[in-house]
Amino acid sequence: MNIKVDRKQCSEALETVSSVVSSRPTLPILGNALVDARKKEIVLTATDLEVGIVLHLEAQVKGEGRLTVPARKLLDVVREMPGDSVEIDTDSANRMTIKAGSVEIKLLGLPPDEFPQLPEVKKDAEVSIAGPLISTMIRRTIYAVSADETRYVLNGAYLIWEKGEIKMITTDGRRLAYMHAPLAGAAGKGGAIVPTKALQELVNLIGQKEDSVSIVLGEGYAKFTLGGSTLTTRLIDGNFPDYEQVIPKAQDKKAVVDTDALQSAVKRASLIASDRASSVRLDLKKGMLTLSAASHELGEAREDVPVKYDGEALSVAYNARYLMDVLKHADSKEIVLELSTALAPGVVKPVGDDGYVCVVMPIRL
């Protein structure tokens, strides 16, 4: 292999690829990235056997070849090289030489034949969606994914499309985030539970790009294609909970409140809330929402926030972090709090945005 490549573009591509690599790989080869020089490009591949990524990068290729080298170390080397471009050579002893100006660094690699092949995804269902939209859907729901590995079906987002609409739902059993959006010209249907890591990598892959993302599902795997880049992931096998049964249909108490004001008040109350439960109490009455928190070790906090509300008084408590997560992703100047009783789930919706709903379970007062 003998190539010359733009240093900044190579560094950015390696940063994306390296994020897939495990910090403690089960096999040495899984800590490496496969660098494949072909004609007028290099192809970078990395995988942890669950998620795999392939990036294509333009390069001046004087000699084709393949080699795997430690992904994060190659990123560090390329990032710290001087100048606008780097030259990369390999030899028969599985060594890679990276040169720029008077700087020359050699990395020891492993044979490319040992690198695992990414699975072929046989198409059972396919859809195309705007990159910024799928990125927004992930950002506004991923915080509610469960980290409890014993409830593995909740360790990802349920992605489903049908009847010209795409939906993404996440829950950890104590809260639920749901977003849906129309799909122009979409036909057919598909659904899968996509692991958290794959969702995070997809957001990184999309970045600020406006391109569409092709999603293909088949036989336990999903493939996301964006331009010349591909992300492949193993899907979570199981049945996602019936989310429609979780979202309350009729809440008789609805209050409209400024999102930033409520978020700031919850954050201040959380400073005093008990670390164990992080419980913040909400006392709702006509025109006013009072937030309070107390801790035997720290003291008490109390704050009034004006609201548009003209119903009966109600007191309810929620985990402060859950509320802040919802409010941070509302993307709206005002939100609607829909409540019924102190023990019933609360619903948070952005004003003017019917495509986003969050459900939060209360804490017993």
Secondary structure, DSSP 4 states (H G I P E B T S, - for coil): -EEEEEHHHHHHHHHHHHTTS-SS-SSGGGGEEEEEEETTEEEEEEE-SSEEEEEEEE-EEEE-EEEEEEHHHHHHHHHH--SSEEEEEE-TTSEEEEEETTEEEEEE-B-GGGSPPPPP---SEEEEEEHHHHHHHHHTTGGG----TTSGGGSEEEEEEETTEEEEEEE-SSEEEEEEEE-TT--S-EEEEEEHHHHHHHHHHHTT---EEEEEEETTEEEEEETTEEEEEEPBPS----HHHHS-S--SEEEEEEHHHHHHHHHHHHTTS-TTT-EEEEEEETTEEEEEEEETTTEEEEEEEE-B--S--EEEEEEHHHHHHHHHT--SSEEEEEE-STTSPEEEEETT-TTEEEEE--B--
